[in-house]
Amino acid sequence: MTAALITTPLVIFLIFVAPLWLVLHYRSIKRTNKGLSQEDRDRLEALSERAAAMSDRVRTLEKILDDESPGWREKR
């Protein structure tokens, strides 16, 4: 009686749950190892371009501040 209470859930687990668990596990690993999608690459490219533009703007603003207020860096 006691053995049946232990073996029945174990058999059900091994037949149904474990294979499904393994399939879903390896599918998620495959998906994460796949890399960036095209949409992610496009977003990354756009963000990179925006960062470069912002860097240029900061350089321009610093140059203007250097010309108009030479000691602005030391005031911080």
Buried (B, 14 or more C-beta within 10 A) or exposed (E): EEEEEEEEEEEEEEEEEEEEEEEEEEEEEEEEEEEEEEEEEEEEEEEEEEEEEEEEEEEEEEEEEEEEEEEEEEEE
